[in-house]
Amino acid sequence: MFILFCRVFQFIFNFGARILPWRKAIPVEGPGSISLIPELLHKQKVNKPLLVTDNGLVKAGIVQRIIDVLVKAQFAYAVFTDVEPNPSVSTVNKIQKFYLDQGCDGIIALGGGSSMDAAKGAAARVARPKKSVNQLGGLLRVLRKMPPFIAIPTTAGTGSETTIAALITDTDTNHKYAIMDLCLIPRYAILDSELTLGLPPSITGATGMDALTHAVEAYLCWTYNTRESINFALDAVKIIFANLEKVFNNGSDVHARQAMLLASYKAGFAFTRAGVGNIHAIAHTMGGLYNTPHGLANAVILPKVLEDYGKKVHRKLARLAEAAGLADKADKKPHAEKARIFIDAIYAMNERMGIPKGFDCIKNEDIPKMIKWASKESNPLYPVPVIYRKKQFGVMIESLRL
């Protein structure tokens, strides 16, 4: 009965989703495209943007590059640099207060998923000042126009520059959850590969696998997909398999870096429209409890869950293997064989990039909490190929322990 309830919920939700005003962040692509920031601000009638970022990008000199563009165009601005990995409710509230105190009228989010998520959360609170961050958690609880928003990713992985989600951690409970609303989709996404050239190989690898997880989970979701989201997911898988290890091994390859930014953008749109699944539900518990980087968690969990899904996903994984160039469409190998090739390729790529096969941080006493949180996030919303009950979540979490 539980599985039937989930499927009926997803079927009904799909009809509602079809009439929602979906849109994509407008991509501004190419090396040096940050020079167009002033033009984009003028288009949105922004006079004083708040730049939200982290101290690592300050030290790397990337924040100063954005400031230089604003100063040259004679924009007033404010800067918030204290975003932490897996941003907290407290940080979101600080950004909202700083935005209001400084008299800002737009937001530029610069960084990885953490900076963009924190900025989105703050923008949601600007739109809904009488609601707490926790009250905004969940689906369609903002429903108000946000301040003009430009996202500038400095990693190729999270896809947050085009998604409806902001992932926030409640440090009182260590629960990581999402604010999800169409108004959280940024107006513009600046995909400037020059900003990713200094990214360390370990972060390059983990964030690239994050993008792959987005594309794979979106493609496997069986209800909410559209023709466009399916094509974007397939394109992202193809681009990632062609370019991720290139940028891991040669971080100065600007063309491959640009390709990875496009793959992240496409995968982000695909999962925004189609949904994610059990992989993300588990990964979010890792981020909340142990501060595990989201991309790293996804990279480890991805092949294990795909194996566990079994024959339910063999046909679709075979198609992904073909898109990735791992199998020939004309080759009449069984779907199960091509699916195995795809899963093995993920394991092999993880190993070559130094991504571990599991985690040594998972504590026995935390597992019941992880099961509860993952189950609540995934069910009944995510249209996964295999609905996990709490027992299945427990078995999968146990398999992740080293």
Disulfide bonds with the S-S distance in Angstrom:
none
